[in-house]
Amino acid sequence: MIASIAYLILVSGLPYYLLLEKSKLFSSKSIFILSAVMLVGAIALTFFVENKHSDSFVIISYVSAVFSIYKATKTTNFYKLGYYFIFINAPFFMLFEEQGAFYSLSLLVSLIGIFSIANFYEKHYGSANYLYVRGVTLATPVVGLSITLYLITLGLYPPLPNALFFLTYIFNSEVDTLWYLVVVTLYFGNFLISMKVLEKSIFGKTNPDIHYVDLTYRDKVTHIIIMGILVLLSFFGVKEIVSWVL
């Protein structure tokens, strides 16, 4: 039980909703970093404590995930979007045992990409709010490509790693009512939010009042490294699926 409570605190967003959401002491950026560090802690914990939880703890994380999906539909801030994605995917970590750690690792890498984009927006446009910086596909195609890759990874598109680890669990798990609830909610939650953000950020007409800036050489190197790690995780995900098939 102690381990389950620890996992809930680390990945389900309970500290955020109970303490930090209304606090003015922490910025969205700092909450994103704190949530990512806590996710790393949860992943590390799986190497020392059995990642197996009772249904009651999975249900608590599921309720938090559903609420986080709702919150994610209301934000236009890349930092907030990042930590909402962590909370949304908490049931995967709680229910899916060892596959949850690999999925969460892939999720973390994807969110590092989102964090980098948020930093870029904050630096060049004054905030990490993407609502008024539309049409980046035409104005800044490299930024548009980067955002697209991270969001379709989060949206569980194969053959990107999040989708592959998701499929691995489906192939290796026993099906029950809670399984259906978690799988259906996580899939459509991740997919629909990612598509909503894509539609509101990279598409549309450019804003004539904004001077669009594309990635610098240093920024490009950062994103190439992140994308490279996602590709490596995809190879590992394919290997896991092939191992199950064989």
MODELLER restraints for C-alpha pairs under 7 A, 6 or more apart:
rsr = mdl.restraints
at = mdl.atoms
rsr.add(forms.Gaussian(group=physical.xy_distance, feature=features.Distance(at['CA:4:A'], at['CA:53:A']), mean=5.93, stdev=0.5))
rsr.add(forms.Gaussian(group=physical.xy_distance, feature=features.Distance(at['CA:4:A'], at['CA:57:A']), mean=6.78, stdev=0.5))
rsr.add(forms.Gaussian(group=physical.xy_distance, feature=features.Distance(at['CA:7:A'], at['CA:42:A']), mean=6.13, stdev=0.5))
rsr.add(forms.Gaussian(group=physical.xy_distance, feature=features.Distance(at['CA:8:A'], at['CA:61:A']), mean=6.71, stdev=0.5))
rsr.add(forms.Gaussian(group=physical.xy_distance, feature=features.Distance(at['CA:9:A'], at['CA:15:A']), mean=6.37, stdev=0.5))
rsr.add(forms.Gaussian(group=physical.xy_distance, feature=features.Distance(at['CA:10:A'], at['CA:38:A']), mean=5.00, stdev=0.5))
rsr.add(forms.Gaussian(group=physical.xy_distance, feature=features.Distance(at['CA:10:A'], at['CA:39:A']), mean=6.02, stdev=0.5))
rsr.add(forms.Gaussian(group=physical.xy_distance, feature=features.Distance(at['CA:10:A'], at['CA:42:A']), mean=6.01, stdev=0.5))
rsr.add(forms.Gaussian(group=physical.xy_distance, feature=features.Distance(at['CA:11:A'], at['CA:38:A']), mean=6.68, stdev=0.5))
rsr.add(forms.Gaussian(group=physical.xy_distance, feature=features.Distance(at['CA:11:A'], at['CA:39:A']), mean=5.66, stdev=0.5))
rsr.add(forms.Gaussian(group=physical.xy_distance, feature=features.Distance(at['CA:11:A'], at['CA:86:A']), mean=6.63, stdev=0.5))
rsr.add(forms.Gaussian(group=physical.xy_distance, feature=features.Distance(at['CA:11:A'], at['CA:87:A']), mean=6.04, stdev=0.5))
rsr.add(forms.Gaussian(group=physical.xy_distance, feature=features.Distance(at['CA:11:A'], at['CA:90:A']), mean=5.52, stdev=0.5))
rsr.add(forms.Gaussian(group=physical.xy_distance, feature=features.Distance(at['CA:12:A'], at['CA:61:A']), mean=5.55, stdev=0.5))
rsr.add(forms.Gaussian(group=physical.xy_distance, feature=features.Distance(at['CA:12:A'], at['CA:64:A']), mean=6.34, stdev=0.5))
rsr.add(forms.Gaussian(group=physical.xy_distance, feature=features.Distance(at['CA:12:A'], at['CA:87:A']), mean=4.72, stdev=0.5))
rsr.add(forms.Gaussian(group=physical.xy_distance, feature=features.Distance(at['CA:12:A'], at['CA:90:A']), mean=5.07, stdev=0.5))
rsr.add(forms.Gaussian(group=physical.xy_distance, feature=features.Distance(at['CA:13:A'], at['CA:87:A']), mean=5.25, stdev=0.5))
rsr.add(forms.Gaussian(group=physical.xy_distance, feature=features.Distance(at['CA:28:A'], at['CA:79:A']), mean=5.74, stdev=0.5))
rsr.add(forms.Gaussian(group=physical.xy_distance, feature=features.Distance(at['CA:28:A'], at['CA:80:A']), mean=5.91, stdev=0.5))
rsr.add(forms.Gaussian(group=physical.xy_distance, feature=features.Distance(at['CA:29:A'], at['CA:79:A']), mean=5.61, stdev=0.5))
rsr.add(forms.Gaussian(group=physical.xy_distance, feature=features.Distance(at['CA:32:A'], at['CA:79:A']), mean=5.98, stdev=0.5))
rsr.add(forms.Gaussian(group=physical.xy_distance, feature=features.Distance(at['CA:32:A'], at['CA:80:A']), mean=6.91, stdev=0.5))
rsr.add(forms.Gaussian(group=physical.xy_distance, feature=features.Distance(at['CA:32:A'], at['CA:82:A']), mean=6.47, stdev=0.5))
rsr.add(forms.Gaussian(group=physical.xy_distance, feature=features.Distance(at['CA:32:A'], at['CA:83:A']), mean=5.21, stdev=0.5))
rsr.add(forms.Gaussian(group=physical.xy_distance, feature=features.Distance(at['CA:35:A'], at['CA:83:A']), mean=6.18, stdev=0.5))
rsr.add(forms.Gaussian(group=physical.xy_distance, feature=features.Distance(at['CA:36:A'], at['CA:108:A']), mean=6.97, stdev=0.5))
rsr.add(forms.Gaussian(group=physical.xy_distance, feature=features.Distance(at['CA:43:A'], at['CA:101:A']), mean=5.42, stdev=0.5))
rsr.add(forms.Gaussian(group=physical.xy_distance, feature=features.Distance(at['CA:51:A'], at['CA:97:A']), mean=5.14, stdev=0.5))
rsr.add(forms.Gaussian(group=physical.xy_distance, feature=features.Distance(at['CA:51:A'], at['CA:98:A']), mean=6.82, stdev=0.5))
rsr.add(forms.Gaussian(group=physical.xy_distance, feature=features.Distance(at['CA:52:A'], at['CA:97:A']), mean=5.88, stdev=0.5))
rsr.add(forms.Gaussian(group=physical.xy_distance, feature=features.Distance(at['CA:53:A'], at['CA:94:A']), mean=6.45, stdev=0.5))
rsr.add(forms.Gaussian(group=physical.xy_distance, feature=features.Distance(at['CA:53:A'], at['CA:95:A']), mean=6.90, stdev=0.5))
rsr.add(forms.Gaussian(group=physical.xy_distance, feature=features.Distance(at['CA:58:A'], at['CA:91:A']), mean=5.92, stdev=0.5))
rsr.add(forms.Gaussian(group=physical.xy_distance, feature=features.Distance(at['CA:58:A'], at['CA:94:A']), mean=5.85, stdev=0.5))
rsr.add(forms.Gaussian(group=physical.xy_distance, feature=features.Distance(at['CA:58:A'], at['CA:95:A']), mean=6.23, stdev=0.5))
rsr.add(forms.Gaussian(group=physical.xy_distance, feature=features.Distance(at['CA:61:A'], at['CA:90:A']), mean=5.98, stdev=0.5))
rsr.add(forms.Gaussian(group=physical.xy_distance, feature=features.Distance(at['CA:61:A'], at['CA:91:A']), mean=5.35, stdev=0.5))
rsr.add(forms.Gaussian(group=physical.xy_distance, feature=features.Distance(at['CA:62:A'], at['CA:91:A']), mean=5.48, stdev=0.5))
rsr.add(forms.Gaussian(group=physical.xy_distance, feature=features.Distance(at['CA:62:A'], at['CA:182:A']), mean=6.91, stdev=0.5))
rsr.add(forms.Gaussian(group=physical.xy_distance, feature=features.Distance(at['CA:64:A'], at['CA:87:A']), mean=6.95, stdev=0.5))
rsr.add(forms.Gaussian(group=physical.xy_distance, feature=features.Distance(at['CA:65:A'], at['CA:87:A']), mean=5.68, stdev=0.5))
rsr.add(forms.Gaussian(group=physical.xy_distance, feature=features.Distance(at['CA:65:A'], at['CA:88:A']), mean=4.05, stdev=0.5))
rsr.add(forms.Gaussian(group=physical.xy_distance, feature=features.Distance(at['CA:65:A'], at['CA:89:A']), mean=6.67, stdev=0.5))
rsr.add(forms.Gaussian(group=physical.xy_distance, feature=features.Distance(at['CA:65:A'], at['CA:90:A']), mean=6.73, stdev=0.5))
rsr.add(forms.Gaussian(group=physical.xy_distance, feature=features.Distance(at['CA:66:A'], at['CA:88:A']), mean=6.90, stdev=0.5))
rsr.add(forms.Gaussian(group=physical.xy_distance, feature=features.Distance(at['CA:68:A'], at['CA:84:A']), mean=5.68, stdev=0.5))
rsr.add(forms.Gaussian(group=physical.xy_distance, feature=features.Distance(at['CA:68:A'], at['CA:87:A']), mean=6.27, stdev=0.5))
rsr.add(forms.Gaussian(group=physical.xy_distance, feature=features.Distance(at['CA:68:A'], at['CA:88:A']), mean=5.62, stdev=0.5))
rsr.add(forms.Gaussian(group=physical.xy_distance, feature=features.Distance(at['CA:69:A'], at['CA:88:A']), mean=6.21, stdev=0.5))
rsr.add(forms.Gaussian(group=physical.xy_distance, feature=features.Distance(at['CA:69:A'], at['CA:189:A']), mean=6.14, stdev=0.5))
rsr.add(forms.Gaussian(group=physical.xy_distance, feature=features.Distance(at['CA:72:A'], at['CA:81:A']), mean=5.93, stdev=0.5))
rsr.add(forms.Gaussian(group=physical.xy_distance, feature=features.Distance(at['CA:72:A'], at['CA:84:A']), mean=6.01, stdev=0.5))
rsr.add(forms.Gaussian(group=physical.xy_distance, feature=features.Distance(at['CA:73:A'], at['CA:193:A']), mean=6.49, stdev=0.5))
rsr.add(forms.Gaussian(group=physical.xy_distance, feature=features.Distance(at['CA:75:A'], at['CA:81:A']), mean=6.84, stdev=0.5))
rsr.add(forms.Gaussian(group=physical.xy_distance, feature=features.Distance(at['CA:76:A'], at['CA:129:A']), mean=5.42, stdev=0.5))
rsr.add(forms.Gaussian(group=physical.xy_distance, feature=features.Distance(at['CA:76:A'], at['CA:130:A']), mean=5.89, stdev=0.5))
rsr.add(forms.Gaussian(group=physical.xy_distance, feature=features.Distance(at['CA:76:A'], at['CA:131:A']), mean=5.84, stdev=0.5))
rsr.add(forms.Gaussian(group=physical.xy_distance, feature=features.Distance(at['CA:77:A'], at['CA:128:A']), mean=5.36, stdev=0.5))
rsr.add(forms.Gaussian(group=physical.xy_distance, feature=features.Distance(at['CA:77:A'], at['CA:129:A']), mean=4.27, stdev=0.5))
rsr.add(forms.Gaussian(group=physical.xy_distance, feature=features.Distance(at['CA:77:A'], at['CA:130:A']), mean=6.28, stdev=0.5))
rsr.add(forms.Gaussian(group=physical.xy_distance, feature=features.Distance(at['CA:78:A'], at['CA:114:A']), mean=6.68, stdev=0.5))
rsr.add(forms.Gaussian(group=physical.xy_distance, feature=features.Distance(at['CA:78:A'], at['CA:118:A']), mean=5.30, stdev=0.5))
rsr.add(forms.Gaussian(group=physical.xy_distance, feature=features.Distance(at['CA:78:A'], at['CA:128:A']), mean=5.54, stdev=0.5))
rsr.add(forms.Gaussian(group=physical.xy_distance, feature=features.Distance(at['CA:78:A'], at['CA:129:A']), mean=6.36, stdev=0.5))
rsr.add(forms.Gaussian(group=physical.xy_distance, feature=features.Distance(at['CA:79:A'], at['CA:115:A']), mean=6.37, stdev=0.5))
rsr.add(forms.Gaussian(group=physical.xy_distance, feature=features.Distance(at['CA:79:A'], at['CA:118:A']), mean=6.11, stdev=0.5))
rsr.add(forms.Gaussian(group=physical.xy_distance, feature=features.Distance(at['CA:79:A'], at['CA:128:A']), mean=6.70, stdev=0.5))
rsr.add(forms.Gaussian(group=physical.xy_distance, feature=features.Distance(at['CA:82:A'], at['CA:111:A']), mean=5.86, stdev=0.5))
rsr.add(forms.Gaussian(group=physical.xy_distance, feature=features.Distance(at['CA:82:A'], at['CA:114:A']), mean=6.64, stdev=0.5))
rsr.add(forms.Gaussian(group=physical.xy_distance, feature=features.Distance(at['CA:89:A'], at['CA:186:A']), mean=6.63, stdev=0.5))
rsr.add(forms.Gaussian(group=physical.xy_distance, feature=features.Distance(at['CA:91:A'], at['CA:182:A']), mean=6.63, stdev=0.5))
rsr.add(forms.Gaussian(group=physical.xy_distance, feature=features.Distance(at['CA:92:A'], at['CA:100:A']), mean=5.65, stdev=0.5))
rsr.add(forms.Gaussian(group=physical.xy_distance, feature=features.Distance(at['CA:93:A'], at['CA:100:A']), mean=4.14, stdev=0.5))
rsr.add(forms.Gaussian(group=physical.xy_distance, feature=features.Distance(at['CA:93:A'], at['CA:101:A']), mean=6.43, stdev=0.5))
rsr.add(forms.Gaussian(group=physical.xy_distance, feature=features.Distance(at['CA:93:A'], at['CA:104:A']), mean=6.82, stdev=0.5))
rsr.add(forms.Gaussian(group=physical.xy_distance, feature=features.Distance(at['CA:96:A'], at['CA:169:A']), mean=6.60, stdev=0.5))
rsr.add(forms.Gaussian(group=physical.xy_distance, feature=features.Distance(at['CA:99:A'], at['CA:165:A']), mean=6.72, stdev=0.5))
rsr.add(forms.Gaussian(group=physical.xy_distance, feature=features.Distance(at['CA:99:A'], at['CA:169:A']), mean=6.21, stdev=0.5))
rsr.add(forms.Gaussian(group=physical.xy_distance, feature=features.Distance(at['CA:102:A'], at['CA:165:A']), mean=6.96, stdev=0.5))
rsr.add(forms.Gaussian(group=physical.xy_distance, feature=features.Distance(at['CA:103:A'], at['CA:162:A']), mean=5.90, stdev=0.5))
rsr.add(forms.Gaussian(group=physical.xy_distance, feature=features.Distance(at['CA:103:A'], at['CA:165:A']), mean=5.53, stdev=0.5))
rsr.add(forms.Gaussian(group=physical.xy_distance, feature=features.Distance(at['CA:106:A'], at['CA:161:A']), mean=6.36, stdev=0.5))
rsr.add(forms.Gaussian(group=physical.xy_distance, feature=features.Distance(at['CA:106:A'], at['CA:162:A']), mean=5.93, stdev=0.5))
rsr.add(forms.Gaussian(group=physical.xy_distance, feature=features.Distance(at['CA:106:A'], at['CA:233:A']), mean=6.89, stdev=0.5))
rsr.add(forms.Gaussian(group=physical.xy_distance, feature=features.Distance(at['CA:107:A'], at['CA:154:A']), mean=6.91, stdev=0.5))
rsr.add(forms.Gaussian(group=physical.xy_distance, feature=features.Distance(at['CA:107:A'], at['CA:162:A']), mean=6.54, stdev=0.5))
rsr.add(forms.Gaussian(group=physical.xy_distance, feature=features.Distance(at['CA:109:A'], at['CA:226:A']), mean=6.78, stdev=0.5))
rsr.add(forms.Gaussian(group=physical.xy_distance, feature=features.Distance(at['CA:110:A'], at['CA:150:A']), mean=5.51, stdev=0.5))
rsr.add(forms.Gaussian(group=physical.xy_distance, feature=features.Distance(at['CA:110:A'], at['CA:153:A']), mean=6.89, stdev=0.5))
rsr.add(forms.Gaussian(group=physical.xy_distance, feature=features.Distance(at['CA:110:A'], at['CA:154:A']), mean=6.80, stdev=0.5))
rsr.add(forms.Gaussian(group=physical.xy_distance, feature=features.Distance(at['CA:113:A'], at['CA:150:A']), mean=6.40, stdev=0.5))
rsr.add(forms.Gaussian(group=physical.xy_distance, feature=features.Distance(at['CA:113:A'], at['CA:223:A']), mean=6.77, stdev=0.5))
rsr.add(forms.Gaussian(group=physical.xy_distance, feature=features.Distance(at['CA:113:A'], at['CA:226:A']), mean=6.46, stdev=0.5))
rsr.add(forms.Gaussian(group=physical.xy_distance, feature=features.Distance(at['CA:114:A'], at['CA:150:A']), mean=6.69, stdev=0.5))
rsr.add(forms.Gaussian(group=physical.xy_distance, feature=features.Distance(at['CA:118:A'], at['CA:128:A']), mean=4.85, stdev=0.5))
rsr.add(forms.Gaussian(group=physical.xy_distance, feature=features.Distance(at['CA:119:A'], at['CA:128:A']), mean=6.85, stdev=0.5))
rsr.add(forms.Gaussian(group=physical.xy_distance, feature=features.Distance(at['CA:121:A'], at['CA:127:A']), mean=5.94, stdev=0.5))
rsr.add(forms.Gaussian(group=physical.xy_distance, feature=features.Distance(at['CA:121:A'], at['CA:128:A']), mean=5.05, stdev=0.5))
rsr.add(forms.Gaussian(group=physical.xy_distance, feature=features.Distance(at['CA:122:A'], at['CA:128:A']), mean=4.77, stdev=0.5))
rsr.add(forms.Gaussian(group=physical.xy_distance, feature=features.Distance(at['CA:130:A'], at['CA:201:A']), mean=5.74, stdev=0.5))
rsr.add(forms.Gaussian(group=physical.xy_distance, feature=features.Distance(at['CA:131:A'], at['CA:200:A']), mean=6.27, stdev=0.5))
rsr.add(forms.Gaussian(group=physical.xy_distance, feature=features.Distance(at['CA:131:A'], at['CA:201:A']), mean=6.32, stdev=0.5))
rsr.add(forms.Gaussian(group=physical.xy_distance, feature=features.Distance(at['CA:133:A'], at['CA:201:A']), mean=6.57, stdev=0.5))
rsr.add(forms.Gaussian(group=physical.xy_distance, feature=features.Distance(at['CA:133:A'], at['CA:207:A']), mean=6.67, stdev=0.5))
rsr.add(forms.Gaussian(group=physical.xy_distance, feature=features.Distance(at['CA:134:A'], at['CA:200:A']), mean=6.75, stdev=0.5))
rsr.add(forms.Gaussian(group=physical.xy_distance, feature=features.Distance(at['CA:134:A'], at['CA:201:A']), mean=4.89, stdev=0.5))
rsr.add(forms.Gaussian(group=physical.xy_distance, feature=features.Distance(at['CA:134:A'], at['CA:202:A']), mean=5.57, stdev=0.5))
rsr.add(forms.Gaussian(group=physical.xy_distance, feature=features.Distance(at['CA:134:A'], at['CA:203:A']), mean=6.09, stdev=0.5))
rsr.add(forms.Gaussian(group=physical.xy_distance, feature=features.Distance(at['CA:134:A'], at['CA:204:A']), mean=5.82, stdev=0.5))
rsr.add(forms.Gaussian(group=physical.xy_distance, feature=features.Distance(at['CA:134:A'], at['CA:205:A']), mean=6.37, stdev=0.5))
rsr.add(forms.Gaussian(group=physical.xy_distance, feature=features.Distance(at['CA:134:A'], at['CA:206:A']), mean=5.52, stdev=0.5))
rsr.add(forms.Gaussian(group=physical.xy_distance, feature=features.Distance(at['CA:134:A'], at['CA:207:A']), mean=6.65, stdev=0.5))
rsr.add(forms.Gaussian(group=physical.xy_distance, feature=features.Distance(at['CA:135:A'], at['CA:201:A']), mean=6.78, stdev=0.5))
rsr.add(forms.Gaussian(group=physical.xy_distance, feature=features.Distance(at['CA:135:A'], at['CA:202:A']), mean=4.99, stdev=0.5))
rsr.add(forms.Gaussian(group=physical.xy_distance, feature=features.Distance(at['CA:135:A'], at['CA:203:A']), mean=4.61, stdev=0.5))
rsr.add(forms.Gaussian(group=physical.xy_distance, feature=features.Distance(at['CA:135:A'], at['CA:204:A']), mean=4.65, stdev=0.5))
rsr.add(forms.Gaussian(group=physical.xy_distance, feature=features.Distance(at['CA:135:A'], at['CA:205:A']), mean=4.94, stdev=0.5))
rsr.add(forms.Gaussian(group=physical.xy_distance, feature=features.Distance(at['CA:135:A'], at['CA:206:A']), mean=4.52, stdev=0.5))
rsr.add(forms.Gaussian(group=physical.xy_distance, feature=features.Distance(at['CA:136:A'], at['CA:143:A']), mean=6.88, stdev=0.5))
rsr.add(forms.Gaussian(group=physical.xy_distance, feature=features.Distance(at['CA:136:A'], at['CA:144:A']), mean=5.43, stdev=0.5))
rsr.add(forms.Gaussian(group=physical.xy_distance, feature=features.Distance(at['CA:136:A'], at['CA:202:A']), mean=4.79, stdev=0.5))
rsr.add(forms.Gaussian(group=physical.xy_distance, feature=features.Distance(at['CA:136:A'], at['CA:203:A']), mean=6.76, stdev=0.5))
rsr.add(forms.Gaussian(group=physical.xy_distance, feature=features.Distance(at['CA:136:A'], at['CA:206:A']), mean=6.99, stdev=0.5))
rsr.add(forms.Gaussian(group=physical.xy_distance, feature=features.Distance(at['CA:137:A'], at['CA:144:A']), mean=4.73, stdev=0.5))
rsr.add(forms.Gaussian(group=physical.xy_distance, feature=features.Distance(at['CA:137:A'], at['CA:202:A']), mean=5.32, stdev=0.5))
rsr.add(forms.Gaussian(group=physical.xy_distance, feature=features.Distance(at['CA:137:A'], at['CA:203:A']), mean=6.41, stdev=0.5))
rsr.add(forms.Gaussian(group=physical.xy_distance, feature=features.Distance(at['CA:139:A'], at['CA:212:A']), mean=6.39, stdev=0.5))
rsr.add(forms.Gaussian(group=physical.xy_distance, feature=features.Distance(at['CA:140:A'], at['CA:212:A']), mean=6.71, stdev=0.5))
rsr.add(forms.Gaussian(group=physical.xy_distance, feature=features.Distance(at['CA:140:A'], at['CA:213:A']), mean=6.50, stdev=0.5))
rsr.add(forms.Gaussian(group=physical.xy_distance, feature=features.Distance(at['CA:140:A'], at['CA:214:A']), mean=4.89, stdev=0.5))
rsr.add(forms.Gaussian(group=physical.xy_distance, feature=features.Distance(at['CA:142:A'], at['CA:214:A']), mean=6.52, stdev=0.5))
rsr.add(forms.Gaussian(group=physical.xy_distance, feature=features.Distance(at['CA:142:A'], at['CA:215:A']), mean=6.63, stdev=0.5))
rsr.add(forms.Gaussian(group=physical.xy_distance, feature=features.Distance(at['CA:143:A'], at['CA:214:A']), mean=6.07, stdev=0.5))
rsr.add(forms.Gaussian(group=physical.xy_distance, feature=features.Distance(at['CA:143:A'], at['CA:215:A']), mean=6.31, stdev=0.5))
rsr.add(forms.Gaussian(group=physical.xy_distance, feature=features.Distance(at['CA:144:A'], at['CA:202:A']), mean=5.66, stdev=0.5))
rsr.add(forms.Gaussian(group=physical.xy_distance, feature=features.Distance(at['CA:148:A'], at['CA:198:A']), mean=6.80, stdev=0.5))
rsr.add(forms.Gaussian(group=physical.xy_distance, feature=features.Distance(at['CA:151:A'], at['CA:194:A']), mean=5.26, stdev=0.5))
rsr.add(forms.Gaussian(group=physical.xy_distance, feature=features.Distance(at['CA:152:A'], at['CA:194:A']), mean=6.62, stdev=0.5))
rsr.add(forms.Gaussian(group=physical.xy_distance, feature=features.Distance(at['CA:153:A'], at['CA:160:A']), mean=5.65, stdev=0.5))
rsr.add(forms.Gaussian(group=physical.xy_distance, feature=features.Distance(at['CA:153:A'], at['CA:162:A']), mean=6.10, stdev=0.5))
rsr.add(forms.Gaussian(group=physical.xy_distance, feature=features.Distance(at['CA:154:A'], at['CA:162:A']), mean=6.61, stdev=0.5))
rsr.add(forms.Gaussian(group=physical.xy_distance, feature=features.Distance(at['CA:154:A'], at['CA:190:A']), mean=6.24, stdev=0.5))
rsr.add(forms.Gaussian(group=physical.xy_distance, feature=features.Distance(at['CA:154:A'], at['CA:194:A']), mean=6.67, stdev=0.5))
rsr.add(forms.Gaussian(group=physical.xy_distance, feature=features.Distance(at['CA:155:A'], at['CA:190:A']), mean=4.86, stdev=0.5))
rsr.add(forms.Gaussian(group=physical.xy_distance, feature=features.Distance(at['CA:155:A'], at['CA:191:A']), mean=3.98, stdev=0.5))
rsr.add(forms.Gaussian(group=physical.xy_distance, feature=features.Distance(at['CA:155:A'], at['CA:194:A']), mean=5.30, stdev=0.5))
rsr.add(forms.Gaussian(group=physical.xy_distance, feature=features.Distance(at['CA:156:A'], at['CA:162:A']), mean=5.60, stdev=0.5))
rsr.add(forms.Gaussian(group=physical.xy_distance, feature=features.Distance(at['CA:156:A'], at['CA:163:A']), mean=4.28, stdev=0.5))
rsr.add(forms.Gaussian(group=physical.xy_distance, feature=features.Distance(at['CA:156:A'], at['CA:190:A']), mean=6.94, stdev=0.5))
rsr.add(forms.Gaussian(group=physical.xy_distance, feature=features.Distance(at['CA:156:A'], at['CA:191:A']), mean=6.36, stdev=0.5))
rsr.add(forms.Gaussian(group=physical.xy_distance, feature=features.Distance(at['CA:157:A'], at['CA:163:A']), mean=5.60, stdev=0.5))
rsr.add(forms.Gaussian(group=physical.xy_distance, feature=features.Distance(at['CA:158:A'], at['CA:164:A']), mean=6.36, stdev=0.5))
rsr.add(forms.Gaussian(group=physical.xy_distance, feature=features.Distance(at['CA:159:A'], at['CA:234:A']), mean=6.70, stdev=0.5))
rsr.add(forms.Gaussian(group=physical.xy_distance, feature=features.Distance(at['CA:160:A'], at['CA:234:A']), mean=5.52, stdev=0.5))
rsr.add(forms.Gaussian(group=physical.xy_distance, feature=features.Distance(at['CA:161:A'], at['CA:230:A']), mean=6.51, stdev=0.5))
rsr.add(forms.Gaussian(group=physical.xy_distance, feature=features.Distance(at['CA:161:A'], at['CA:233:A']), mean=5.59, stdev=0.5))
rsr.add(forms.Gaussian(group=physical.xy_distance, feature=features.Distance(at['CA:161:A'], at['CA:234:A']), mean=4.26, stdev=0.5))
rsr.add(forms.Gaussian(group=physical.xy_distance, feature=features.Distance(at['CA:161:A'], at['CA:237:A']), mean=5.95, stdev=0.5))
rsr.add(forms.Gaussian(group=physical.xy_distance, feature=features.Distance(at['CA:164:A'], at['CA:237:A']), mean=5.20, stdev=0.5))
rsr.add(forms.Gaussian(group=physical.xy_distance, feature=features.Distance(at['CA:164:A'], at['CA:238:A']), mean=6.65, stdev=0.5))
rsr.add(forms.Gaussian(group=physical.xy_distance, feature=features.Distance(at['CA:165:A'], at['CA:237:A']), mean=5.76, stdev=0.5))
rsr.add(forms.Gaussian(group=physical.xy_distance, feature=features.Distance(at['CA:168:A'], at['CA:240:A']), mean=6.80, stdev=0.5))
rsr.add(forms.Gaussian(group=physical.xy_distance, feature=features.Distance(at['CA:168:A'], at['CA:241:A']), mean=5.77, stdev=0.5))
